[in-house]
Amino acid sequence: MSNVDLKIGGRSFKVACAAGEEDHVTGLGRLIDQKIAGMGDMGGQSEARMLLFASLLLADELHEARNRSPGTASAAPVDDAKMAEKLESVAAALEKCAMHLEGGG
């Protein structure tokens, strides 16, 4: 087991991951941080809500990619098992962040 430090929304989070997955989890953290930065001023929303909105945006992108009709341009075929694994990793990281934000971590 390894730990990585993620900087999301101006805050640092230490997240556990499997050995060898450090770069992948760090990249996922950057993606979440980019989504939060792209949302602009959230008018006093809590960090937990900002993470929720970023997660919803990412889930929507995944949904669109999975449901894209075969005749439209696509970057690459979606590997459902790999995508599910990535989503589980993101969900676990978000759960830890939420626990930390709520004072339980």
C-alpha positions, 0 to 999 in steps of 0.5 A, spaced: 500 500 500 502 506 498 500 514 499 499 519 495 498 527 496 493 530 492 491 537 492 484 538 490 480 545 491 486 548 494 487 543 499 491 537 500 489 530 501 493 524 503 490 518 499 492 510 500 492 506 493 495 500 491 503 500 490 504 502 482 498 506 482 501 512 485 501 516 478 494 514 476 491 516 482 495 523 482 492 524 475 485 522 477 486 527 483 488 533 478 482 531 473 478 532 479 482 539 481 481 541 474 473 540 474 473 544 481 477 550 478 473 550 471 466 551 475 468 558 477 466 561 483 461 557 487 459 562 492 460 559 498 459 552 497 462 547 502 468 543 499 464 537 500 459 540 495 464 542 490 467 535 490 460 532 489 459 537 483 466 535 480 464 528 481 457 529 478 460 533 472 465 527 471 460 522 471 456 525 466 462 525 462 463 518 463 455 517 461 456 521 455 462 517 453 459 510 454 452 512 450 455 515 444 452 512 438 457 508 434 457 513 428 460 519 432 467 520 433 470 517 439 477 518 442 478 510 444 473 504 446 471 504 453 473 498 457 467 498 462 471 493 467 477 498 467 472 504 467 469 501 473 475 500 477 477 507 476 471 510 478 471 505 484 478 508 486 475 515 485 469 514 489 474 511 495 478 517 494 472 522 495 469 518 501 476 519 504 475 526 503 468 527 505 470 523 511 476 528 512 472 534 511 466 532 516 472 531 521 472 524 521 478 523 518 
